[in-house]
Amino acid sequence: MAREYRLRYIIKEGFFDIFYVWRDELKNIFKDAGVITLIFIVPLFYPVLYTFIYNNEIVYNAKMVVVDQSDSFLSREFIRKVDGTADVAVVAVCGGMEEAKRMLDEKKAYGILYIPSEFSKDLNRGEQTTVSLYTDMSALLYYKSLLLATTEVSLDIGKELQMRSHPASTDKLQEITVNPIPYESIGLFNSQNGFASFLVPAILILIIQQTLALGIGMLGGTARERNRFHTLVPISRHFNGTLRIVFGKSLAYVIIYSIISLWVFVIVPRLFSLPQVGEPLTVLLFILLYFFACIFFSMTISGFMTSRESPMIVFVFTSAILLFISGVSWPKEAIPPFWKAVGYLFPSTPGIQGFVRINTAGATLNEVTHEYQTLWVQVGFYFITSALVYRYQIIRSRKLLHQ
């Protein structure tokens, strides 16, 4: 009976200490303006900002100037068709390349269409001709719009000339002659080929990791500055158990970010009509595991923060790097092995890859097994490292107290 009573007492005391640590961490969060900014304001504001910036999805009416050396009916027809596309707006027809280059330098246009003097003659003789497109590569979306519009018009005019040169007995036979294999381009899961639908889901995932790392890191730096022995753990009987500290603190972050995630992953995408085709339960299971991976990762690195400013210095600059090596902006198969290995040290890499496939392409957990298992490994690894960090801090506090 005595042993059973003692066991019940230990369990009860353990749950009380977890609750105490949880409540203490919530107090530390809500009385720190810097942490509130990182944990609440940034996740609420940044998704809206990024999505609003890229909300147009694709570029329309990219400015183009034309150098028409042919000055013929066919060249003017070519220019008219290019200007008639939704992607391009012809703002001027210049007499020479120097004038066109000057407009490009002054950002009055982002591309030059050069039509040679022999354009009409070559086509009327049934010969191949060349139309040159020069673009400002400082803006790849303009390049995409200009190239696609010019290519489509070239193909259309080529079909029209072929129909005139080789008339058939019926319209259907003529259509088969000039277009024997009809094709249609369909963008799966991103029908508009839009930039927001492609990039914003990855940014949402990255924001969760970065704000947790910065917020928890700032809390750790603040604790070191304020505690008597400049340790991560205060001198208190409620902070004597390593697992109690880890569970109590992580519970506080999970509750807060579960609420924030409703805004980040549900409301913002609906406000801006971003793709959301994943099963809600699948998304929930994946995001919850991602939360724990990010929390334990952040708690681990917080042990190395010696001041409030340390996480800002150490971690802010990594955002762009982590997005690049996540396999979204550049195919993960083409990333060098070293950087691929570095990427898998961070929960954002499997988190972005898995979430994009689930949320945008409707994948199941079985179809993102690699990413899901990687997150489980990270949860286990960073749970152990965070426990070791706090265990070391507890032992250090005791030693300093008895000196």
RASULGI-V940698 format. One record per residue. N is the residue number from 1. PSI is psi in whole degrees, -180 to 180 (* if undefined). Layout:
{{N & PSI} {N & PSI}}
This chain:
{{1 & -41} {2 & -40} {3 & -41} {4 & -40} {5 & -42} {6 & -39} {7 & -44} {8 & -39} {9 & -42} {10 & -43} {11 & -44} {12 & -43} {13 & -38} {14 & -46} {15 & -36} {16 & -41} {17 & -39} {18 & -44} {19 & -39} {20 & -46} {21 & -41} {22 & -48} {23 & -40} {24 & -39} {25 & -39} {26 & -40} {27 & -44} {28 & -36} {29 & -49} {30 & -11} {31 & 6} {32 & 110} {33 & -37} {34 & -43} {35 & -40} {36 & -41} {37 & -45} {38 & -40} {39 & -30} {40 & -55} {41 & -47} {42 & -50} {43 & -26} {44 & -34} {45 & -44} {46 & -45} {47 & -39} {48 & -42} {49 & -52} {50 & -44} {51 & -38} {52 & -40} {53 & -44} {54 & 15} {55 & -24} {56 & -11} {57 & -59} {58 & 162} {59 & 129} {60 & 153} {61 & 48} {62 & 129} {63 & 132} {64 & 142} {65 & 150} {66 & 135} {67 & 102} {68 & 94} {69 & -16} {70 & -43} {71 & 53} {72 & 174} {73 & -43} {74 & -39} {75 & -39} {76 & -35} {77 & -41} {78 & -46} {79 & -42} {80 & -42} {81 & -39} {82 & -43} {83 & -26} {84 & -12} {85 & 157} {86 & -20} {87 & -27} {88 & 144} {89 & 117} {90 & 114} {91 & -18} {92 & 152} {93 & 112} {94 & 158} {95 & -19} {96 & 171} {97 & -31} {98 & -44} {99 & -41} {100 & -41} {101 & -37} {102 & -41} {103 & -34} {104 & -42} {105 & -34} {106 & 5} {107 & 25} {108 & -12} {109 & 161} {110 & 5} {111 & 154} {112 & 127} {113 & 117} {114 & 119} {115 & 116} {116 & 165} {117 & -28} {118 & 10} {119 & -57} {120 & -40} {121 & -45} {122 & -44} {123 & -41} {124 & -26} {125 & 0} {126 & 22} {127 & 164} {128 & 143} {129 & 174} {130 & 134} {131 & 128} {132 & 139} {133 & 123} {134 & 129} {135 & 156} {136 & 106} {137 & 5} {138 & -14} {139 & 100} {140 & -29} {141 & -34} {142 & -42} {143 & -44} {144 & -47} {145 & -45} {146 & -43} {147 & -45} {148 & -43} {149 & -46} {150 & -40} {151 & -45} {152 & -43} {153 & -40} {154 & -43} {155 & -42} {156 & -46} {157 & -37} {158 & -40} {159 & -42} {160 & -43} {161 & -36} {162 & -37} {163 & -38} {164 & -37} {165 & -27} {166 & 72} {167 & 142} {168 & 171} {169 & -30} {170 & 160} {171 & -38} {172 & -43} {173 & -38} {174 & -38} {175 & -40} {176 & -36} {177 & -46} {178 & -20} {179 & 69} {180 & -30} {181 & 92} {182 & 144} {183 & 155} {184 & 129} {185 & 123} {186 & 121} {187 & 107} {188 & 133} {189 & -5} {190 & 73} {191 & -27} {192 & -4} {193 & 39} {194 & 151} {195 & -38} {196 & -45} {197 & -28} {198 & -42} {199 & -37} {200 & -42} {201 & -38} {202 & -39} {203 & -39} {204 & -43} {205 & -43} {206 & -36} {207 & -39} {208 & -49} {209 & -46} {210 & -41} {211 & -36} {212 & -45} {213 & -43} {214 & -43} {215 & -49} {216 & -38} {217 & -40} {218 & -38} {219 & -41} {220 & -43} {221 & -38} {222 & -41} {223 & -41} {224 & -37} {225 & -33} {226 & -29} {227 & 154} {228 & -44} {229 & 16} {230 & 41} {231 & 168} {232 & -23} {233 & 130} {234 & 160} {235 & 101} {236 & 144} {237 & -22} {238 & -14} {239 & 28} {240 & -20} {241 & 127} {242 & -50} {243 & -33} {244 & -41} {245 & -48} {246 & -46} {247 & -42} {248 & -47} {249 & -46} {250 & -35} {251 & -38} {252 & -43} {253 & -39} {254 & -43} {255 & -46} {256 & -47} {257 & -18} {258 & -36} {259 & -45} {260 & -35} {261 & -28} {262 & -39} {263 & -47} {264 & -45} {265 & -11} {266 & -57} {267 & -48} {268 & -49} {269 & -34} {270 & -35} {271 & -35} {272 & 13} {273 & 43} {274 & 155} {275 & 133} {276 & 84} {277 & 0} {278 & 152} {279 & 131} {280 & -41} {281 & -40} {282 & -45} {283 & -43} {284 & -47} {285 & -39} {286 & -45} {287 & -39} {288 & -43} {289 & -38} {290 & -39} {291 & -50} {292 & -39} {293 & -45} {294 & -39} {295 & -49} {296 & -34} {297 & -45} {298 & -38} {299 & -33} {300 & -49} {301 & -21} {302 & -24} {303 & -15} {304 & 4} {305 & 119} {306 & -10} {307 & 171} {308 & -33} {309 & -15} {310 & -47} {311 & -31} {312 & -38} {313 & -40} {314 & -36} {315 & -23} {316 & -43} {317 & -13} {318 & -10} {319 & -52} {320 & -39} {321 & -46} {322 & -34} {323 & -40} {324 & -43} {325 & 6} {326 & -15} {327 & 13} {328 & -54} {329 & -19} {330 & 136} {331 & 132} {332 & -27} {333 & -24} {334 & -1} {335 & 134} {336 & 147} {337 & -38} {338 & -49} {339 & -29} {340 & -42} {341 & -42} {342 & -41} {343 & -35} {344 & 3} {345 & -17} {346 & 137} {347 & -23} {348 & -30} {349 & -59} {350 & -28} {351 & -46} {352 & -48} {353 & -45} {354 & -45} {355 & -42} {356 & -42} {357 & -36} {358 & -52} {359 & -39} {360 & -33} {361 & -2} {362 & 27} {363 & 155} {364 & 173} {365 & -33} {366 & -30} {367 & -10} {368 & 38} {369 & -42} {370 & -48} {371 & -40} {372 & -44} {373 & -37} {374 & -41} {375 & -39} {376 & -43} {377 & -43} {378 & -40} {379 & -48} {380 & -45} {381 & -49} {382 & -22} {383 & -44} {384 & -45} {385 & -39} {386 & -38} {387 & -40} {388 & -39} {389 & -48} {390 & -32} {391 & -42} {392 & -40} {393 & -36} {394 & -48} {395 & -42} {396 & -41} {397 & -41} {398 & -43} {399 & -44} {400 & -32} {401 & -34} {402 & 0} {403 & *}}
